[in-house]
Amino acid sequence: MSIEHHDALIYSMLLVSAADGNMTDAEMATIGEIVRLAPIFADFDIERLPKATKSFAKLMEDDDGLEGALKEVKKHLPKHLRETAYAFAVEVVAVDQEASQEELRVLELMRHRLDVERLVAAGIERGAAARYARS
């Protein structure tokens, strides 16, 4: 399978959305919004999003789905985009206002596999929590 950095960023978001077996409308809307608005996706054809999603689903069907997907994400992301991938994943988790244990576990695995430092991850997580806070 040949993917590019855009696909790897999308996979990182889909990983956490699928973690608990419940890909919510809010999560999917957030993924679409990130792909439409984030500068890193400026040269990405939005029409490719369904293809990337199908490619991800096929990858997850393998016996080592989660590990395989994490390997693909790391393999196809330049080091300078690994924190970006983590930040996008955290955004997807934060949109529901409550993280499941499965989502938190996938975020932890992602942080380790992508070598995102603990303090950097904590800052990303805190920022997302602040953005999605409700009164």
N, CA, C and O atoms as a printed pandas DataFrame, in Angstrom:
     atom_number atom_name residue_name chain_id  residue_number  x_coord  y_coord  z_coord
0              1         N          MET        A               1    0.842   -1.169    0.000
1              2        CA          MET        A               1    0.000    0.000    0.000
2              3         C          MET        A               1    0.892    1.239    0.000
3              4         O          MET        A               1    1.837    1.338    0.783
4              5         N          SER        A               2    0.586    2.160   -0.872
5              6        CA          SER        A               2    1.366    3.377   -0.951
6              7         C          SER        A               2    0.493    4.557   -0.539
7              8         O          SER        A               2   -0.519    4.854   -1.174
8              9         N          ILE        A               3    0.898    5.208    0.517
9             10        CA          ILE        A               3    0.151    6.375    0.981
10            11         C          ILE        A               3    1.109    7.550    1.083
11            12         O          ILE        A               3    2.326    7.372    1.029
12            13         N          GLU        A               4    0.571    8.731    1.229
13            14        CA          GLU        A               4    1.399    9.916    1.402
14            15         C          GLU        A               4    1.096   10.544    2.756
15            16         O          GLU        A               4    0.259   10.048    3.510
16            17         N          HIS        A               5    1.786   11.638    3.054
17            18        CA          HIS        A               5    1.636   12.234    4.383
18            19         C          HIS        A               5    0.199   12.672    4.676
19            20         O          HIS        A               5   -0.235   12.607    5.826
20            21         N          HIS        A               6   -0.543   13.114    3.664
21            22        CA          HIS        A               6   -1.944   13.486    3.900
22            23         C          HIS        A               6   -2.739   12.286    4.410
23            24         O          HIS        A               6   -3.511   12.394    5.362
24            25         N          ASP        A               7   -2.536   11.140    3.755
25            26        CA          ASP        A               7   -3.236    9.926    4.171
26            27         C          ASP        A               7   -2.854    9.546    5.601
27            28         O          ASP        A               7   -3.708    9.153    6.396
28            29         N          ALA        A               8   -1.578    9.666    5.916
29            30        CA          ALA        A               8   -1.113    9.319    7.262
30            31         C          ALA        A               8   -1.773   10.213    8.309
31            32         O          ALA        A               8   -2.139    9.740    9.385
32            33         N          LEU        A               9   -1.927   11.490    8.005
33            34        CA          LEU        A               9   -2.615   12.397    8.929
34            35         C          LEU        A               9   -4.079   11.996    9.088
35            36         O          LEU        A               9   -4.616   12.014   10.196
36            37         N          ILE        A              10   -4.717   11.638    7.989
37            38        CA          ILE        A              10   -6.111   11.193    8.034
38            39         C          ILE        A              10   -6.222    9.904    8.837
39            40         O          ILE        A              10   -7.131    9.762    9.654
40            41         N          TYR        A              11   -5.304    8.962    8.613
41            42        CA          TYR        A              11   -5.307    7.705    9.364
42            43         C          TYR        A              11   -5.209    7.966   10.862
43            44         O          TYR        A              11   -5.877    7.299   11.651
44            45         N          SER        A              12   -4.380    8.932   11.260
45            46        CA          SER        A              12   -4.214    9.208   12.691
46            47         C          SER        A              12   -5.541    9.650   13.306
47            48         O          SER        A              12   -5.849    9.299   14.445
48            49         N          MET        A              13   -6.316   10.410   12.558
49            50        CA          MET        A              13   -7.618   10.846   13.072
50            51         C          MET        A              13   -8.620    9.697   13.080
51            52         O          MET        A              13   -9.393    9.548   14.027
52            53         N          LEU        A              14   -8.605    8.894   12.032
53            54        CA          LEU        A              14   -9.525    7.766   11.953
54            55         C          LEU        A              14   -9.221    6.721   13.018
55            56         O          LEU        A              14  -10.135    6.072   13.526
56            57         N          LEU        A              15   -7.948    6.551   13.360
57            58        CA          LEU        A              15   -7.564    5.585   14.396
58            59         C          LEU        A              15   -8.274    5.860   15.717
59            60         O          LEU        A              15   -8.823    4.948   16.335
60            61         N          VAL        A              16   -8.259    7.117   16.146
61            62        CA          VAL        A              16   -8.890    7.418   17.427
62            63         C          VAL        A              16  -10.408    7.417   17.321
63            64         O          VAL        A              16  -11.103    7.062   18.273
64            65         N          SER        A              17  -10.918    7.813   16.168
65            66        CA          SER        A              17  -12.365    7.794   15.991
66            67         C          SER        A              17  -12.907    6.373   16.026
67            68         O          SER        A              17  -13.980    6.123   16.575
68            69         N          ALA        A              18  -12.169    5.452   15.444
69            70        CA          ALA        A              18  -12.606    4.048   15.385
70            71         C          ALA        A              18  -12.264    3.267   16.646
71            72         O          ALA        A              18  -12.737    2.144   16.821
72            73         N          ALA        A              19  -11.460    3.833   17.518
73            74        CA          ALA        A              19  -10.932    3.102   18.676
74            75         C          ALA        A              19  -12.009    2.451   19.532
75            76         O          ALA        A              19  -11.857    1.310   19.967
76            77         N          ASP        A              20  -13.087    3.168   19.771
77            78        CA          ASP        A              20  -14.132    2.645   20.653
78            79         C          ASP        A              20  -15.286    1.999   19.880
79            80         O          ASP        A              20  -16.318    1.656   20.456
80            81         N          GLY        A              21  -15.095    1.838   18.570
81            82        CA          GLY        A              21  -16.127    1.203   17.754
82            83         C          GLY        A              21  -17.304    2.104   17.453
83            84         O          GLY        A              21  -18.317    1.642   16.927
84            85         N          ASN        A              22  -17.189    3.378   17.776
85            86        CA          ASN        A              22  -18.281    4.321   17.569
86            87         C          ASN        A              22  -17.759    5.599   16.939
87            88         O          ASN        A              22  -17.389    6.541   17.640
88            89         N          MET        A              23  -17.732    5.628   15.616
89            90        CA          MET        A              23  -17.287    6.817   14.898
90            91         C          MET        A              23  -18.470    7.784   14.835
91            92         O          MET        A              23  -19.363    7.635   14.002
92            93         N          THR        A              24  -18.465    8.778   15.728
93            94        CA          THR        A              24  -19.616    9.676   15.838
94            95         C          THR        A              24  -19.655   10.679   14.683
95            96         O          THR        A              24  -18.653   10.927   14.011
96            97         N          ASP        A              25  -20.837   11.242   14.480
97            98        CA          ASP        A              25  -20.997   12.274   13.447
98            99         C          ASP        A              25  -20.087   13.465   13.747
99           100         O          ASP        A              25  -19.489   14.044   12.840
100          101         N          ALA        A              26  -19.988   13.821   15.024
101          102        CA          ALA        A              26  -19.137   14.951   15.410
102          103         C          ALA        A              26  -17.675   14.671   15.080
103          104         O          ALA        A              26  -16.961   15.556   14.608
104          105         N          GLU        A              27  -17.232   13.448   15.326
105          106        CA          GLU        A              27  -15.844   13.080   15.006
106          107         C          GLU        A              27  -15.601   13.145   13.501
107          108         O          GLU        A              27  -14.593   13.688   13.046
108          109         N          MET        A              28  -16.531   12.588   12.739
109          110        CA          MET        A              28  -16.364   12.598   11.285
110          111         C          MET        A              28  -16.415   14.026   10.737
111          112         O          MET        A              28  -15.675   14.366    9.813
112          113         N          ALA        A              29  -17.286   14.855   11.305
113          114        CA          ALA        A              29  -17.358   16.255   10.888
114          115         C          ALA        A              29  -16.052   16.980   11.208
115          116         O          ALA        A              29  -15.584   17.801   10.420
116          117         N          THR        A              30  -15.468   16.676   12.361
117          118        CA          THR        A              30  -14.197   17.300   12.750
118          119         C          THR        A              30  -13.084   16.889   11.797
119          120         O          THR        A              30  -12.269   17.720   11.396
120          121         N          ILE        A              31  -13.047   15.618   11.434
121          122        CA          ILE        A              31  -12.036   15.154   10.471
122          123         C          ILE        A              31  -12.203   15.909    9.156
123          124         O          ILE        A              31  -11.224   16.405    8.597
124          125         N          GLY        A              32  -13.431   15.999    8.660
125          126        CA          GLY        A              32  -13.683   16.728    7.417
126          127         C          GLY        A              32  -13.284   18.185    7.518
127          128         O          GLY        A              32  -12.708   18.745    6.586
128          129         N          GLU        A              33  -13.590   18.799    8.650
129          130        CA          GLU        A              33  -13.244   20.208    8.861
130          131         C          GLU        A              33  -11.729   20.405    8.883
131          132         O          GLU        A              33  -11.216   21.353    8.288
132          133         N          ILE        A              34  -11.022   19.522    9.559
133          134        CA          ILE        A              34   -9.562   19.626    9.605
134          135         C          ILE        A              34   -8.985   19.487    8.205
135          136         O          ILE        A              34   -8.099   20.248    7.817
136          137         N          VAL        A              35   -9.482   18.521    7.447
137          138        CA          VAL        A              35   -8.971   18.301    6.086
138          139         C          VAL        A              35   -9.284   19.509    5.196
139          140         O          VAL        A              35   -8.472   19.871    4.345
140          141         N          ARG        A              36  -10.432   20.126    5.379
141          142        CA          ARG        A              36  -10.795   21.291    4.564
142          143         C          ARG        A              36  -10.027   22.549    4.962
143          144         O          ARG        A              36   -9.711   23.375    4.106
144          145         N          LEU        A              37   -9.724   22.707    6.259
145          146        CA          LEU        A              37   -9.227   23.993    6.742
146          147         C          LEU        A              37   -7.757   24.045    7.166
147          148         O          LEU        A              37   -7.152   25.117    7.133
148          149         N          ALA        A              38   -7.182   22.929    7.555
149          150        CA          ALA        A              38   -5.800   22.967    8.047
150          151         C          ALA        A              38   -4.828   23.258    6.899
151          152         O          ALA        A              38   -4.933   22.656    5.830
152          153         N          PRO        A              39   -3.903   24.161    7.112
153          154        CA          PRO        A              39   -2.962   24.518    6.048
154          155         C          PRO        A              39   -2.198   23.329    5.448
155          156         O          PRO        A              39   -1.870   23.352    4.261
156          157         N          ILE        A              40   -1.914   22.308    6.235
157          158        CA          ILE        A              40   -1.167   21.153    5.733
158          159         C          ILE        A              40   -1.939   20.445    4.617
159          160         O          ILE        A              40   -1.341   19.756    3.791
160          161         N          PHE        A              41   -3.259   20.611    4.590
161          162        CA          PHE        A              41   -4.088   19.977    3.565
162          163         C          PHE        A              41   -4.403   20.906    2.390
163          164         O          PHE        A              41   -5.242   20.572    1.553
164          165         N          ALA        A              42   -3.745   22.062    2.316
165          166        CA          ALA        A              42   -4.028   23.031    1.245
166          167         C          ALA        A              42   -3.860   22.422   -0.143
167          168         O          ALA        A              42   -4.583   22.783   -1.071
168          169         N          ASP        A              43   -2.909   21.499   -0.289
169          170        CA          ASP        A              43   -2.675   20.889   -1.605
170          171         C          ASP        A              43   -3.289   19.494   -1.715
171          172         O          ASP        A              43   -2.925   18.721   -2.601
172          173         N          PHE        A              44   -4.216   19.174   -0.817
173          174        CA          PHE        A              44   -4.898   17.882   -0.824
174          175         C          PHE        A              44   -6.248   18.029   -1.512
175          176         O          PHE        A              44   -7.009   18.946   -1.205
176          177         N          ASP        A              45   -6.540   17.138   -2.431
177          178        CA          ASP        A              45   -7.829   17.124   -3.116
178          179         C          ASP        A              45   -8.860   16.480   -2.192
179          180         O          ASP        A              45   -8.796   15.278   -1.934
180          181         N          ILE        A              46   -9.795   17.262   -1.702
181          182        CA          ILE        A              46  -10.800   16.779   -0.746
182          183         C          ILE        A              46  -11.578   15.588   -1.304
183          184         O          ILE        A              46  -12.117   14.789   -0.538
184          185         N          GLU        A              47  -11.638   15.467   -2.596
185          186        CA          GLU        A              47  -12.327   14.335   -3.222
186          187         C          GLU        A              47  -11.614   13.014   -2.923
187          188         O          GLU        A              47  -12.195   11.945   -3.112
188          189         N          ARG        A              48  -10.362   13.077   -2.459
189          190        CA          ARG        A              48   -9.600   11.877   -2.111
190          191         C          ARG        A              48   -9.911   11.357   -0.708
191          192         O          ARG        A              48   -9.492   10.257   -0.347
192          193         N          LEU        A              49  -10.641   12.138    0.080
193          194        CA          LEU        A              49  -10.924   11.737    1.458
194          195         C          LEU        A              49  -11.655   10.395    1.543
195          196         O          LEU        A              49  -11.255    9.557    2.351
196          197         N          PRO        A              50  -12.697   10.150    0.759
197          198        CA          PRO        A              50  -13.342    8.826    0.834
198          199         C          PRO        A              50  -12.392    7.679    0.471
199          200         O          PRO        A              50  -12.477    6.600    1.058
200          201         N          LYS        A              51  -11.506    7.897   -0.473
201          202        CA          LYS        A              51  -10.534    6.860   -0.855
202          203         C          LYS        A              51   -9.580    6.575    0.305
203          204         O          LYS        A              51   -9.271    5.418    0.590
204          205         N          ALA        A              52   -9.119    7.625    0.965
205          206        CA          ALA        A              52   -8.229    7.446    2.115
206          207         C          ALA        A              52   -8.951    6.701    3.240
207          208         O          ALA        A              52   -8.358    5.856    3.912
208          209         N          THR        A              53  -10.218    7.014    3.439
209          210        CA          THR        A              53  -11.009    6.356    4.477
210          211         C          THR        A              53  -11.184    4.868    4.166
211          212         O          THR        A              53  -11.070    4.031    5.061
212          213         N          LYS        A              54  -11.455    4.542    2.917
213          214        CA          LYS        A              54  -11.596    3.137    2.515
214          215         C          LYS        A              54  -10.276    2.394    2.650
215          216         O          LYS        A              54  -10.249    1.238    3.072
216          217         N          SER        A              55   -9.190    3.053    2.296
217          218        CA          SER        A              55   -7.863    2.454    2.425
218          219         C          SER        A              55   -7.557    2.154    3.890
219          220         O          SER        A              55   -6.996    1.108    4.216
220          221         N          PHE        A              56   -7.930    3.076    4.760
221          222        CA          PHE        A              56   -7.743    2.881    6.197
222          223         C          PHE        A              56   -8.559    1.685    6.682
223          224         O          PHE        A              56   -8.049    0.842    7.421
224          225         N          ALA        A              57   -9.821    1.612    6.269
225          226        CA          ALA        A              57  -10.694    0.512    6.690
226          227         C          ALA        A              57  -10.124   -0.831    6.260
227          228         O          ALA        A              57  -10.175   -1.803    7.014
228          229         N          LYS        A              58   -9.585   -0.885    5.058
229          230        CA          LYS        A              58   -8.984   -2.126    4.559
230          231         C          LYS        A              58   -7.767   -2.504    5.397
231          232         O          LYS        A              58   -7.575   -3.674    5.726
232          233         N          LEU        A              59   -6.955   -1.525    5.738
233          234        CA          LEU        A              59   -5.778   -1.764    6.567
234          235         C          LEU        A              59   -6.174   -2.298    7.940
235          236         O          LEU        A              59   -5.504   -3.173    8.488
236          237         N          MET        A              60   -7.255   -1.772    8.492
237          238        CA          MET        A              60   -7.694   -2.188    9.821
238          239         C          MET        A              60   -8.268   -3.602    9.831
239          240         O          MET        A              60   -8.383   -4.208   10.896
240          241         N          GLU        A              61   -8.623   -4.130    8.679
241          242        CA          GLU        A              61   -9.143   -5.496    8.596
242          243         C          GLU        A              61   -8.039   -6.535    8.776
243          244         O          GLU        A              61   -8.329   -7.690    9.086
244          245         N          ASP        A              62   -6.785   -6.144    8.586
245          246        CA          ASP        A              62   -5.662   -7.068    8.754
246          247         C          ASP        A              62   -5.560   -7.512   10.211
247          248         O          ASP        A              62   -6.076   -6.849   11.112
248          249         N          ASP        A              63   -4.890   -8.638   10.428
249          250        CA          ASP        A              63   -4.716   -9.163   11.782
250          251         C          ASP        A              63   -4.038   -8.169   12.714
251          252         O          ASP        A              63   -4.382   -8.085   13.893
252          253         N          ASP        A              64   -3.087   -7.425   12.194
253          254        CA          ASP        A              64   -2.378   -6.436   13.015
254          255         C          ASP        A              64   -2.858   -5.026   12.684
255          256         O          ASP        A              64   -2.053   -4.099   12.588
256          257         N          GLY        A              65   -4.165   -4.863   12.510
257          258        CA          GLY        A              65   -4.764   -3.610   12.067
258          259         C          GLY        A              65   -4.262   -2.369   12.771
259          260         O          GLY        A              65   -3.758   -1.454   12.119
260          261         N          LEU        A              66   -4.387   -2.315   14.083
261          262        CA          LEU        A              66   -3.968   -1.133   14.826
262          263         C          LEU        A              66   -2.467   -0.905   14.684
263          264         O          LEU        A              66   -2.029    0.194   14.344
264          265         N          GLU        A              67   -1.688   -1.940   14.944
265          266        CA          GLU        A              67   -0.228   -1.794   14.836
266          267         C          GLU        A              67    0.188   -1.474   13.402
267          268         O          GLU        A              67    1.071   -0.649   13.170
268          269         N          GLY        A              68   -0.456   -2.133   12.450
269          270        CA          GLY        A              68   -0.150   -1.874   11.042
270          271         C          GLY        A              68   -0.447   -0.439   10.656
271          272         O          GLY        A              68    0.328    0.196    9.941
272          273         N          ALA        A              69   -1.573    0.066   11.133
273          274        CA          ALA        A              69   -1.940    1.449   10.828
274          275         C          ALA        A              69   -0.962    2.428   11.483
275          276         O          ALA        A              69   -0.557    3.412   10.865
276          277         N          LEU        A              70   -0.590    2.156   12.725
277          278        CA          LEU        A              70    0.384    3.024   13.394
278          279         C          LEU        A              70    1.729    3.020   12.672
279          280         O          LEU        A              70    2.380    4.059   12.563
280          281         N          LYS        A              71    2.142    1.862   12.184
281          282        CA          LYS        A              71    3.395    1.771   11.416
282          283         C          LYS        A              71    3.305    2.580   10.126
283          284         O          LYS        A              71    4.250    3.278    9.758
284          285         N          GLU        A              72    2.164    2.483    9.441
285          286        CA          GLU        A              72    1.974    3.247    8.200
286          287         C          GLU        A              72    2.005    4.747    8.473
287          288         O          GLU        A              72    2.604    5.510    7.715
288          289         N          VAL        A              73    1.360    5.165    9.553
289          290        CA          VAL        A              73    1.353    6.579    9.908
290          291         C          VAL        A              73    2.788    7.053   10.133
291          292         O          VAL        A              73    3.206    8.061    9.564
292          293         N          LYS        A              74    3.536    6.333   10.955
293          294        CA          LYS        A              74    4.907    6.750   11.252
294          295         C          LYS        A              74    5.787    6.718   10.005
295          296         O          LYS        A              74    6.585    7.627    9.780
296          297         N          LYS        A              75    5.641    5.683    9.209
297          298        CA          LYS        A              75    6.462    5.514    8.003
298          299         C          LYS        A              75    6.265    6.657    7.006
299          300         O          LYS        A              75    7.217    7.087    6.356
300          301         N          HIS        A              76    5.050    7.140    6.889
301          302        CA          HIS        A              76    4.741    8.119    5.853
302          303         C          HIS        A              76    4.634    9.557    6.345
303          304         O          HIS        A              76    4.278   10.457    5.584
304          305         N          LEU        A              77    4.943    9.766    7.616
305          306        CA          LEU        A              77    4.942   11.129    8.142
306          307         C          LEU        A              77    6.364   11.617    8.353
307          308         O          LEU        A              77    7.147   10.965    9.044
308          309         N          PRO        A              78    6.705   12.746    7.772
309          310        CA          PRO        A              78    8.001   13.349    8.124
310          311         C          PRO        A              78    7.982   13.686    9.620
311          312         O          PRO        A              78    6.922   13.947   10.189
312          313         N          LYS        A              79    9.140   13.677   10.238
313          314        CA          LYS        A              79    9.209   13.922   11.684
314          315         C          LYS        A              79    8.527   15.221   12.091
315          316         O          LYS        A              79    7.913   15.290   13.156
316          317         N          HIS        A              80    8.627   16.248   11.256
317          318        CA          HIS        A              80    8.041   17.535   11.637
318          319         C          HIS        A              80    6.507   17.525   11.620
319          320         O          HIS        A              80    5.885   18.484   12.078
320          321         N          LEU        A              81    5.894   16.464   11.105
321          322        CA          LEU        A              81    4.426   16.369   11.096
322          323         C          LEU        A              81    3.875   15.386   12.134
323          324         O          LEU        A              81    2.663   15.188   12.214
324          325         N          ARG        A              82    4.743   14.781   12.915
325          326        CA          ARG        A              82    4.260   13.800   13.895
326          327         C          ARG        A              82    3.465   14.446   15.014
327          328         O          ARG        A              82    2.460   13.886   15.451
328          329         N          GLU        A              83    3.885   15.600   15.485
329          330        CA          GLU        A              83    3.111   16.304   16.503
330          331         C          GLU        A              83    1.794   16.797   15.916
331          332         O          GLU        A              83    0.781   16.852   16.613
332          333         N          THR        A              84    1.811   17.153   14.644
333          334        CA          THR        A              84    0.591   17.577   13.957
334          335         C          THR        A              84   -0.413   16.427   13.926
335          336         O          THR        A              84   -1.596   16.623   14.207
336          337         N          ALA        A              85    0.056   15.236   13.588
337          338        CA          ALA        A              85   -0.815   14.060   13.556
338          339         C          ALA        A              85   -1.416   13.816   14.933
339          340         O          ALA        A              85   -2.607   13.530   15.054
340          341         N          TYR        A              86   -0.602   13.927   15.958
341          342        CA          TYR        A              86   -1.091   13.733   17.322
342          343         C          TYR        A              86   -2.126   14.805   17.675
343          344         O          TYR        A              86   -3.162   14.502   18.267
344          345         N          ALA        A              87   -1.843   16.042   17.313
345          346        CA          ALA        A              87   -2.771   17.141   17.611
346          347         C          ALA        A              87   -4.108   16.938   16.910
347          348         O          ALA        A              87   -5.160   17.173   17.504
348          349         N          PHE        A              88   -4.076   16.505   15.658
349          350        CA          PHE        A              88   -5.324   16.249   14.937
350          351         C          PHE        A              88   -6.104   15.114   15.603
351          352         O          PHE        A              88   -7.326   15.190   15.729
352          353         N          ALA        A              89   -5.405   14.074   16.023
353          354        CA          ALA        A              89   -6.070   12.953   16.701
354          355         C          ALA        A              89   -6.724   13.419   17.999
355          356         O          ALA        A              89   -7.849   13.027   18.307
356          357         N          VAL        A              90   -6.029   14.240   18.747
357          358        CA          VAL        A              90   -6.576   14.767   20.004
358          359         C          VAL        A              90   -7.818   15.611   19.729
359          360         O          VAL        A              90   -8.785   15.543   20.488
360          361         N          GLU        A              91   -7.808   16.399   18.664
361          362        CA          GLU        A              91   -8.989   17.194   18.293
362          363         C          GLU        A              91  -10.203   16.295   18.096
363          364         O          GLU        A              91  -11.302   16.614   18.549
364          365         N          VAL        A              92   -9.998   15.180   17.423
365          366        CA          VAL        A              92  -11.096   14.256   17.144
366          367         C          VAL        A              92  -11.641   13.668   18.443
367          368         O          VAL        A              92  -12.853   13.523   18.598
368          369         N          VAL        A              93  -10.762   13.335   19.364
369          370        CA          VAL        A              93  -11.206   12.800   20.653
370          371         C          VAL        A              93  -11.930   13.888   21.455
371          372         O          VAL        A              93  -12.953   13.615   22.082
372          373         N          ALA        A              94  -11.415   15.087   21.438
373          374        CA          ALA        A              94  -11.954   16.173   22.265
374          375         C          ALA        A              94  -13.352   16.618   21.841
375          376         O          ALA        A              94  -14.119   17.109   22.669
376          377         N          VAL        A              95  -13.685   16.455   20.585
377          378        CA          VAL        A              95  -14.965   16.962   20.092
378          379         C          VAL        A              95  -16.163   16.347   20.813
379          380         O          VAL        A              95  -17.197   17.002   20.942
380          381         N          ASP        A              96  -16.050   15.123   21.278
381          382        CA          ASP        A              96  -17.148   14.461   21.991
382          383         C          ASP        A              96  -17.205   14.832   23.474
383          384         O          ASP        A              96  -18.122   14.410   24.178
384          385         N          GLN        A              97  -16.250   15.606   23.947
385          386        CA          GLN        A              97  -16.212   16.064   25.338
386          387         C          GLN        A              97  -15.903   14.980   26.348
387          388         O          GLN        A              97  -15.723   15.281   27.528
388          389         N          GLU        A              98  -15.836   13.745   25.930
389          390        CA          GLU        A              98  -15.530   12.651   26.846
390          391         C          GLU        A              98  -14.749   11.587   26.089
391          392         O          GLU        A              98  -15.228   11.045   25.092
392          393         N          ALA        A              99  -13.555   11.294   26.561
393          394        CA          ALA        A              99  -12.703   10.304   25.905
394          395         C          ALA        A              99  -12.933    8.922   26.505
395          396         O          ALA        A              99  -12.936    8.756   27.725
396          397         N          SER        A             100  -13.124    7.950   25.649
397          398        CA          SER        A             100  -13.272    6.574   26.123
398          399         C          SER        A             100  -11.886    6.014   26.469
399          400         O          SER        A             100  -10.866    6.557   26.046
400          401         N          GLN        A             101  -11.866    4.945   27.228
401          402        CA          GLN        A             101  -10.599    4.295   27.574
402          403         C          GLN        A             101   -9.879    3.826   26.309
403          404         O          GLN        A             101   -8.654    3.900   26.222
404          405         N          GLU        A             102  -10.643    3.346   25.336
405          406        CA          GLU        A             102  -10.032    2.878   24.074
406          407         C          GLU        A             102   -9.379    4.036   23.318
407          408         O          GLU        A             102   -8.283    3.887   22.778
408          409         N          GLU        A             103  -10.050    5.183   23.279
409          410        CA          GLU        A             103   -9.477    6.353   22.608
410          411         C          GLU        A             103   -8.200    6.808   23.307
411          412         O          GLU        A             103   -7.204    7.129   22.658
412          413         N          LEU        A             104   -8.243    6.832   24.634
413          414        CA          LEU        A             104   -7.056    7.237   25.395
414          415         C          LEU        A             104   -5.896    6.277   25.161
415          416         O          LEU        A             104   -4.743    6.698   25.068
416          417         N          ARG        A             105   -6.201    4.998   25.068
417          418        CA          ARG        A             105   -5.158    3.989   24.821
418          419         C          ARG        A             105   -4.539    4.178   23.438
419          420         O          ARG        A             105   -3.322    4.079   23.285
420          421         N          VAL        A             106   -5.361    4.446   22.442
421          422        CA          VAL        A             106   -4.827    4.672   21.092
422          423         C          VAL        A             106   -3.992    5.951   21.066
423          424         O          VAL        A             106   -2.942    5.990   20.424
424          425         N          LEU        A             107   -4.443    6.984   21.750
425          426        CA          LEU        A             107   -3.629    8.205   21.826
426          427         C          LEU        A             107   -2.283    7.924   22.476
427          428         O          LEU        A             107   -1.251    8.419   22.022
428          429         N          GLU        A             108   -2.295    7.134   23.530
429          430        CA          GLU        A             108   -1.039    6.782   24.206
430          431         C          GLU        A             108   -0.119    6.003   23.265
431          432         O          GLU        A             108    1.074    6.295   23.175
432          433         N          LEU        A             109   -0.669    5.023   22.573
433          434        CA          LEU        A             109    0.134    4.262   21.603
434          435         C          LEU        A             109    0.683    5.182   20.516
435          436         O          LEU        A             109    1.848    5.080   20.133
436          437         N          MET        A             110   -0.157    6.068   20.030
437          438        CA          MET        A             110    0.264    6.997   18.986
438          439         C          MET        A             110    1.392    7.896   19.481
439          440         O          MET        A             110    2.374    8.123   18.775
440          441         N          ARG        A             111    1.240    8.403   20.697
441          442        CA          ARG        A             111    2.283    9.268   21.261
442          443         C          ARG        A             111    3.616    8.543   21.315
443          444         O          ARG        A             111    4.650    9.108   20.958
444          445         N          HIS        A             112    3.594    7.295   21.760
445          446        CA          HIS        A             112    4.828    6.511   21.847
446          447         C          HIS        A             112    5.392    6.185   20.468
447          448         O          HIS        A             112    6.586    6.365   20.228
448          449         N          ARG        A             113    4.543    5.706   19.564
449          450        CA          ARG        A             113    5.021    5.293   18.230
450          451         C          ARG        A             113    5.552    6.472   17.420
451          452         O          ARG        A             113    6.483    6.321   16.629
452          453         N          LEU        A             114    4.953    7.652   17.622
453          454        CA          LEU        A             114    5.375    8.834   16.871
454          455         C          LEU        A             114    6.431    9.653   17.609
455          456         O          LEU        A             114    6.858   10.702   17.126
456          457         N          ASP        A             115    6.848    9.178   18.773
457          458        CA          ASP        A             115    7.880    9.861   19.562
458          459         C          ASP        A             115    7.505   11.301   19.909
459          460         O          ASP        A             115    8.329   12.211   19.818
460          461         N          VAL        A             116    6.256   11.488   20.305
461          462        CA          VAL        A             116    5.805   12.804   20.762
462          463         C          VAL        A             116    6.123   12.882   22.250
463          464         O          VAL        A             116    5.669   12.049   23.034
464          465         N          GLU        A             117    6.900   13.881   22.630
465          466        CA          GLU        A             117    7.301   14.024   24.023
466          467         C          GLU        A             117    6.083   14.223   24.930
467          468         O          GLU        A             117    5.084   14.825   24.535
468          469         N          ARG        A             118    6.192   13.709   26.137
469          470        CA          ARG        A             118    5.079   13.749   27.097
470          471         C          ARG        A             118    4.593   15.176   27.346
471          472         O          ARG        A             118    3.385   15.412   27.346
472          473         N          LEU        A             119    5.492   16.128   27.556
473          474        CA          LEU        A             119    5.073   17.508   27.834
474          475         C          LEU        A             119    4.421   18.153   26.621
475          476         O          LEU        A             119    3.474   18.928   26.763
476          477         N          VAL        A             120    4.916   17.842   25.441
477          478        CA          VAL        A             120    4.308   18.354   24.214
478          479         C          VAL        A             120    2.886   17.799   24.093
479          480         O          VAL        A             120    1.945   18.537   23.803
480          481         N          ALA        A             121    2.746   16.502   24.318
481          482        CA          ALA        A             121    1.435   15.859   24.244
482          483         C          ALA        A             121    0.474   16.480   25.267
483          484         O          ALA        A             121   -0.690   16.730   24.954
484          485         N          ALA        A             122    0.957   16.723   26.472
485          486        CA          ALA        A             122    0.111   17.317   27.508
486          487         C          ALA        A             122   -0.364   18.710   27.090
487          488         O          ALA        A             122   -1.518   19.069   27.322
488          489         N          GLY        A             123    0.519   19.486   26.479
489          490        CA          GLY        A             123    0.133   20.816   25.995
490          491         C          GLY        A             123   -0.918   20.736   24.902
491          492         O          GLY        A             123   -1.880   21.504   24.897
492          493         N          ILE        A             124   -0.732   19.804   23.975
493          494        CA          ILE        A             124   -1.705   19.604   22.902
494          495         C          ILE        A             124   -3.053   19.212   23.491
495          496         O          ILE        A             124   -4.089   19.748   23.098
496          497         N          GLU        A             125   -3.036   18.284   24.425
497          498        CA          GLU        A             125   -4.274   17.801   25.044
498          499         C          GLU        A             125   -4.986   18.911   25.812
499          500         O          GLU        A             125   -6.208   19.043   25.732
500          501         N          ARG        A             126   -4.228   19.698   26.546
501          502        CA          ARG        A             126   -4.826   20.786   27.331
502          503         C          ARG        A             126   -5.429   21.841   26.420
503          504         O          ARG        A             126   -6.510   22.363   26.694
504          505         N          GLY        A             127   -4.734   22.152   25.342
505          506        CA          GLY        A             127   -5.255   23.130   24.380
506          507         C          GLY        A             127   -6.564   22.668   23.766
507          508         O          GLY        A             127   -7.498   23.457   23.632
508          509         N          ALA        A             128   -6.642   21.392   23.388
509          510        CA          ALA        A             128   -7.879   20.864   22.806
510          511         C          ALA        A             128   -9.004   20.881   23.827
511          512         O          ALA        A             128  -10.139   21.221   23.493
512          513         N          ALA        A             129   -8.702   20.515   25.073
513          514        CA          ALA        A             129   -9.731   20.535   26.120
514          515         C          ALA        A             129  -10.267   21.945   26.309
515          516         O          ALA        A             129  -11.469   22.128   26.499
516          517         N          ALA        A             130   -9.401   22.935   26.260
517          518        CA          ALA        A             130   -9.825   24.323   26.424
518          519         C          ALA        A             130  -10.703   24.765   25.253
519          520         O          ALA        A             130  -11.686   25.478   25.455
520          521         N          ARG        A             131  -10.360   24.353   24.040
521          522        CA          ARG        A             131  -11.148   24.738   22.860
522          523         C          ARG        A             131  -12.547   24.145   22.877
523          524         O          ARG        A             131  -13.491   24.771   22.395
524          525         N          TYR        A             132  -12.690   22.956   23.422
525          526        CA          TYR        A             132  -13.988   22.284   23.391
526          527         C          TYR        A             132  -14.745   22.371   24.719
527          528         O          TYR        A             132  -15.739   21.671   24.909
528          529         N          ALA        A             133  -14.290   23.212   25.622
529          530        CA          ALA        A             133  -14.963   23.373   26.921
530          531         C          ALA        A             133  -16.351   23.987   26.725
531          532         O          ALA        A             133  -16.559   24.831   25.853
532          533         N          ARG        A             134  -17.267   23.553   27.538
533          534        CA          ARG        A             134  -18.628   24.117   27.517
534          535         C          ARG        A             134  -18.918   24.737   28.871
535          536         O          ARG        A             134  -18.313   24.389   29.885
536          537         N          SER        A             135  -19.849   25.653   28.856
537          538        CA          SER        A             135  -20.174   26.338   30.126
538          539         C          SER        A             135  -21.012   25.466   31.032
539          540         O          SER        A             135  -21.371   25.885   32.132
